[in-house]
């Protein structure tokens, strides 16, 4: 076998491995998206974000509706979408809410405390567990003929 054929064969193997990595990464995102969505949805029931409890409602807001926060109209909760995608060889899960005011809950304002819907940095253990299970399943699926 010539050196050129060996190099060409190794290049093709590398291309196949890169494609397999990208395919598995996207599959992990597909499998994880519903679990991430479910975790966020449950936050509305408990009044707890990915980094801890949400700030309590103000007395003025409590006169309008009871706890937990962010549940009076259910618009944010109903608009929650977690979708799988890819960026290069990496799988991604994108979380979206349609009301424009959602970002103010995520960041807080001088008139309203921050109530995180998604983590600011790093992943909480429950999110890591969803990704671990999705990764294991995607890896098992990739090993099947």
HUTA-V437877 format. One record per backbone hydrogen bond with DSSP energy under -0.5 kcal/mol. CO is the residue of the C=O (numbers start at 1). NH is the residue of the N-H. E is the energy in kcal/mol with one decimal. If there is no record, write none. Layout:
# HUTA-V437877
co->[CO	CO]
nh->[NH	NH]
e->[E	E]
This chain:
# HUTA-V437877
co->[2	3	4	5	6	7	8	9	10	11	12	13	14	15	16	17	18	19	20	21	22	23	24	25	26	27	28	29	30	31	32	33	34	35	36	37	38	39	40	40	41	41	42	42	43	43	47	49	52	58	59	60	61	61	68	74	75	76	77	81	81	83	85	87	90	92	93	94	96	99	100	101	101	102	102	103	104	105	112	114	124	125	126	127	128	129	130	131	132	133	134	135	136	137	138	139	141]
nh->[6	7	8	9	10	11	12	13	14	15	16	17	18	19	20	21	22	23	24	25	26	27	28	29	30	31	32	33	34	35	36	37	38	39	40	41	42	43	43	44	44	45	45	46	47	48	54	52	49	62	63	64	64	65	71	78	79	80	80	83	96	94	92	90	87	85	95	83	81	102	103	104	105	105	106	107	108	115	109	55	128	129	130	131	132	133	134	135	136	137	138	139	140	141	142	143	144]
e->[-2.1	-2.6	-2.4	-2.5	-2.4	-2.3	-2.2	-2.1	-2.5	-2.3	-2.3	-2.5	-2.3	-2.3	-2.5	-2.6	-2.2	-2.5	-2.7	-2.6	-2.2	-2.1	-2.5	-1.8	-2.3	-2.5	-2.3	-2.2	-0.6	-0.5	-2.5	-2.5	-2.3	-2.2	-2.3	-2.6	-2.2	-0.9	-0.8	-0.7	-1.0	-0.6	-0.6	-1.7	-2.3	-1.0	-3.1	-1.3	-2.9	-2.7	-1.3	-0.6	-1.3	-2.3	-0.6	-2.6	-1.4	-0.7	-1.1	-0.5	-3.0	-2.9	-2.4	-1.8	-2.8	-2.3	-0.5	-2.6	-2.3	-1.5	-0.9	-1.1	-1.0	-0.9	-1.7	-2.1	-2.6	-3.9	-3.1	-0.6	-2.4	-2.4	-1.8	-2.1	-2.6	-2.5	-2.2	-2.5	-2.5	-2.3	-2.7	-2.3	-2.3	-2.7	-2.2	-1.3	-1.2]
